[in-house]
Amino acid sequence: MNSLVAKKMVQNEYLTALNSLRLPSPSRLSYASVFCGGGGLDLGFSLAGIRPKFSSDVIPSFCQTIKHNLPGHLVEPHDITQLSGHDVIKKVGAPIDIVIGGPPCQAFSILGDRKSVDDPRGQLAFEYVRFIKEISPQAFLFENVPGLLTVNKGRDWDQLLEYFRTETGYTLHWTKLNSVRYGVPQIRQRVIVVGFKNDVTFRWPAPKFSDNPDQPELGLSIPRTAWLALEDVEGLDNHVLRQHCERVVTRYSQIPPGGRDRKDHTDRIHPDKPSGTVLVGSGAGGGRPFIHPVEHRHITVREAARLQSFPDWWEFQGGPTSAYRQVGNAVPPLMAYAIALEIKKALEG
């Protein structure tokens, strides 16, 4: 029996779990989000029962996505360099317990030279620290790409950690996490830093899934496969097929699952493995979506969002380019949710 047909005959536990996610009644804890993008962190923290108080991004369509999906709190487009934490506190009318965000990774190629903060991209990490200091939360989260660890042979990372530590005075915890270990059908690694104002007991979330389908770890489930995310998408929001010319369709038809197109270097998803890192957005506004495992086309925004663990009820606003960027730059919500639960546990004692 064809493996894809066999999969269709089994209940899709991933989609069942994903689309059963609902926002609980919030606890006393609250968060503010900057560089919110398409809302991966916002959704994860909201699913953990932490109340959103403020969300912001420099791109208005990103903010529209947050407003649409998480109504009822203050969402405003701002350049972080012009955003005052003191003003945010005044606007929301209450203290904020947690600040979350991930300055775009372009900022860190120049951190080795402190003078380079004159470059607007180089200011973003420092502006984020300033914003944290002005809010004075109980905790903050910083996330970024793992390549940050090796810039200038790791010296930039050491300098950045020291800057966070000395400027905030918070106790820092950092690690590198792989989203596939938290139930996301995608290999996606992120560097996460969590800082606490006071002494608390904090533990990183325990993985539930192995990251190796061939050698699963004792006590962990095998990783979820990409095909689980790609079933039954017809009629959903953000599922708009791109029309490729006949030449491209012919070329894609010759690429096996897990293979790569030699011309545009686009990878075809292997249905029986987690996907590679979804890279469907870039600072320049383009991006190369993956090729569907059996259809000779790029995956849609909704299919990419499924691979990222966004539930189908989370709808992306703006045009296709904006939506692809929102998905591709996001922290997978299931991983954000796991982290948020541990931060919540630490703060509530």
C-alpha positions in Angstrom: 0.0 0.0 0.0 1.2 3.5 -0.8 2.6 5.1 2.4 0.7 8.3 1.8 -2.6 6.4 1.3 -1.8 4.4 4.5 -1.3 7.7 6.4 -4.7 9.0 5.2 -6.3 5.9 6.8 -5.0 6.8 10.2 -6.4 9.6 12.3 -4.1 12.6 12.0 -3.2 13.1 15.7 -1.0 16.2 14.9 -3.9 18.2 13.3 -6.3 17.0 15.9 -4.0 18.3 18.7 -3.1 21.5 16.8 -6.7 22.5 16.0 -7.9 21.7 19.5 -5.7 24.4 20.9 -7.7 27.1 22.6 -6.8 30.2 24.5 -7.5 29.6 28.3 -8.6 32.1 30.8 -5.5 34.1 31.5 -3.7 34.1 34.8 -2.5 37.1 36.7 0.7 37.2 34.6 1.0 39.4 31.6 3.4 39.9 28.7 4.5 42.6 26.2 5.8 41.5 22.8 8.1 43.4 20.5 9.3 42.3 17.0 6.1 40.3 17.2 6.1 39.2 13.5 3.3 36.7 12.7 2.8 35.9 16.4 4.5 32.6 17.2 5.7 33.8 20.6 2.5 35.7 21.2 0.4 32.7 20.5 2.6 30.4 22.6 2.5 32.6 25.6 -1.2 33.2 25.3 -1.8 29.5 25.1 0.0 29.2 28.4 -2.5 31.5 30.0 -0.3 34.6 30.1 -2.3 37.7 29.3 -1.2 39.8 26.4 -1.0 43.5 27.3 1.0 45.0 24.4 2.3 43.7 21.0 4.3 45.7 18.4 6.2 45.3 15.2 7.5 47.9 12.7 5.5 46.3 9.9 1.7 47.2 10.1 0.5 44.0 8.5 2.2 41.9 11.1 0.4 43.9 13.8 -2.9 43.3 11.9 -2.3 39.6 12.3 -2.0 39.9 16.1 -5.0 42.2 16.3 -7.1 39.7 14.2 -6.2 36.7 16.2 -5.7 38.1 19.7 -8.2 40.9 20.0 -8.7 42.9 23.2 -5.2 44.2 23.9 -3.0 47.1 22.7 -1.4 46.3 19.3 0.6 49.1 17.6 3.2 49.4 14.8 6.4 51.0 16.1 10.0 51.3 15.3 11.7 49.9 18.4 14.1 52.8 18.4 11.2 55.1 18.9 9.3 53.0 21.4 9.4 53.9 25.1 8.7 51.2 27.7 7.6 54.0 30.1 4.9 55.1 27.5 3.8 51.5 27.1 3.3 51.1 30.9 1.2 54.3 30.9 -0.9 53.1 28.0 -1.7 49.7 29.4 -2.2 51.1 32.9 -0.5 48.3 34.7 2.9 46.6 35.3 4.0 44.0 32.7 5.4 40.8 34.0 7.2 39.4 31.0 8.8 40.9 27.9 9.3 38.7 24.8 10.9 39.3 21.5 13.6 38.4 19.0 15.4 41.3 17.2 16.1 40.4 13.5 19.2 38.3 13.1 20.8 40.9 10.7 21.6 42.9 13.7 24.3 40.5 15.0 26.7 40.3 12.1 28.2 43.6 13.3 28.1 43.1 17.1 31.9 42.5 17.3 32.5 46.2 16.8 30.6 48.1 19.4 30.9 51.3 17.2 28.7 49.6 14.6 25.6 50.4 16.6 25.5 53.4 14.3 24.2 50.9 11.8 20.4 50.9 12.4 20.4 47.0 12.3 23.1 46.9 14.9 21.0 48.9 17.4 18.1 46.5 17.6 19.6 44.2 20.3 20.6 47.2 22.4 17.2 48.8 21.9 15.6 45.6 23.1 17.6 45.7 26.3 16.7 49.4 26.8 13.0 48.5 26.4 13.3 45.7 28.9 15.0 48.0 31.4 12.2 50.6 31.0 9.4 48.0 31.5 11.3 46.3 34.4 9.5 43.0 34.0 9.8 40.0 36.3 11.2 38.0 33.3 12.2 38.4 29.7 12.8 36.2 26.7 15.2 36.8 23.8 15.2 34.4 20.8 17.3 34.2 17.7 19.0 32.0 15.1 21.7 29.5 16.2 24.2 31.1 13.8 24.5 33.9 16.3 26.5 31.5 18.5 29.4 31.3 16.0 29.7 34.9 14.7 33.3 36.1 15.2 34.1 32.6 16.7 31.6 33.1 19.4 32.9 36.4 20.7 29.8 38.3 19.6 27.6 35.9 21.6 29.7 36.3 24.7 29.6 40.1 24.4 25.8 40.1 23.8 25.2 37.9 26.9 27.4 40.1 29.0 25.6 43.2 27.7 22.2 41.7 28.7 23.6 40.6 32.1 25.3 43.9 33.1 22.6 46.2 31.7 19.6 44.4 33.2 21.1 42.8 36.3 18.9 39.8 35.6 19.9 36.1 36.1 20.3 34.6 32.6 19.5 31.1 31.4 20.2 30.2 27.8 20.1 27.2 25.5 19.5 26.0 21.9 16.2 24.2 21.4 15.0 22.2 18.4 11.3 22.6 17.7 10.9 19.0 16.5 11.4 17.8 20.1 8.2 19.7 21.2 5.9 18.1 18.6 6.6 20.4 15.6 7.0 18.5 12.3 10.0 20.5 11.4 13.7 20.7 12.3 14.1 24.2 13.5 16.7 25.3 16.0 16.5 28.6 18.0 18.7 30.1 20.6 16.7 31.1 23.6 17.7 33.4 26.5 15.4 33.8 29.5 16.2 36.4 32.2 14.7 36.7 35.7 14.8 39.8 37.9 14.6 37.7 41.1 15.9 34.3 42.3 13.5 31.7 40.9 13.8 28.0 40.0 13.7 27.6 36.3 14.0 24.6 34.1 13.9 24.3 30.3 10.9 22.3 29.0 11.6 18.6 28.8 11.4 17.2 25.2 8.6 14.9 24.3 9.8 13.8 20.9 13.1 12.5 19.6 14.9 14.5 16.9 16.0 11.3 15.1 13.4 9.1 13.5 15.9 6.3 12.9 17.2 6.2 16.5 14.4 7.4 18.8 15.5 8.1 22.4 14.2 6.0 25.3 10.9 7.4 26.6 10.4 9.9 23.7 8.0 9.6 20.8 9.3 9.4 17.2 9.3 12.9 15.6 6.2 14.0 13.7 6.5 13.8 10.0 5.9 16.7 7.5 3.0 14.8 5.8 0.9 15.2 9.0 0.9 19.0 8.4 -0.1 18.8 4.8 -3.3 16.9 4.8 -6.8 18.4 4.3 -5.9 22.0 3.6 -8.4 22.7 0.9 -10.7 25.7 1.6 -8.6 27.0 4.5 -7.6 30.6 4.9 -4.1 31.4 3.5 -4.2 28.4 1.3 -3.7 29.9 -2.1 -1.8 27.9 -4.7 1.0 29.6 -6.7 0.7 29.1 -10.4 4.0 27.8 -11.9 4.8 27.8 -15.6 4.9 24.5 -17.4 8.7 24.5 -17.4 9.0 24.8 -13.7 6.3 22.1 -13.1 8.2 19.8 -15.4 11.5 20.5 -13.5 9.8 20.0 -10.1 8.3 16.7 -11.3 11.8 15.2 -11.6 12.8 16.0 -8.0 12.4 13.0 -5.6 11.2 13.5 -2.0 14.0 15.1 0.0 15.8 16.2 -3.2 16.8 19.7 -4.3 16.1 21.6 -7.5 19.4 22.5 -9.0 18.2 25.7 -10.6 16.6 27.6 -7.7 18.0 25.4 -4.9 14.5 24.7 -3.5 14.1 21.5 -1.5 11.3 19.0 -1.9 9.8 18.0 1.4 10.1 14.3 2.3 6.7 13.2 3.6 8.1 10.6 6.0 10.4 12.9 7.9 10.2 16.2 9.7 10.7 19.1 7.2 13.8 21.2 7.1 13.6 24.7 8.6 10.8 26.7 7.0 12.5 29.6 5.3 9.7 31.3 3.5 10.6 34.9 4.4 13.5 37.2 4.4 14.3 40.8 5.2 14.3 41.6 1.5 10.8 40.3 1.2 11.2 37.2 -0.9 11.9 33.7 0.2 11.8 30.2 -1.3 9.0 28.0 0.0 9.6 24.3 0.0 8.2 22.1 -2.9 5.2 20.0 -1.9 6.1 16.3 -1.4 3.8 15.0 -4.1 2.4 18.0 -6.0 4.7 19.9 -8.3 4.4 23.3 -6.6 5.6 25.4 -3.7 3.8 24.9 -0.4 1.2 27.6 0.5 1.2 29.9 3.4 -1.2 27.7 5.3 0.9 24.6 4.6 4.0 26.4 5.9 2.0 27.6 8.9 1.0 24.0 9.7 4.7 22.9 9.5 5.4 25.7 12.0 2.6 24.5 14.3 0.2 27.4 13.8 -3.4 26.1 14.2 -5.8 26.6 11.3 -7.8 29.3 13.1 -4.7 31.6 13.2 -5.1 33.7 10.1 -2.3 35.8 8.6 -3.1 39.3 7.4 -1.5 41.2 4.5 -0.5 39.9 1.1 1.3 36.7 0.2 4.8 38.1 0.6 3.9 39.5 4.1 2.2 36.3 5.1 5.2 34.1 4.0 7.5 36.3 6.0 5.4 36.1 9.1 5.4 32.4 9.0 9.0 31.9 8.0 10.4 34.2 10.7 8.2 32.9 13.6 9.1 30.8 16.6 7.0 27.7 16.3 4.0 28.2 18.7 4.2 24.7 20.2 7.8 25.3 21.3 7.0 28.8 22.5 4.1 27.3 24.5 6.4 24.8 26.2 8.9 27.6 27.2 6.1 29.9 28.4 4.7 27.2 30.7 8.1 26.9 32.4 8.5 30.6 32.8 5.0 30.8 34.2 5.8 28.0 36.6 9.0 29.7 37.7 7.3 33.1 38.4 4.3 31.6 40.2 6.5 29.4 42.4 
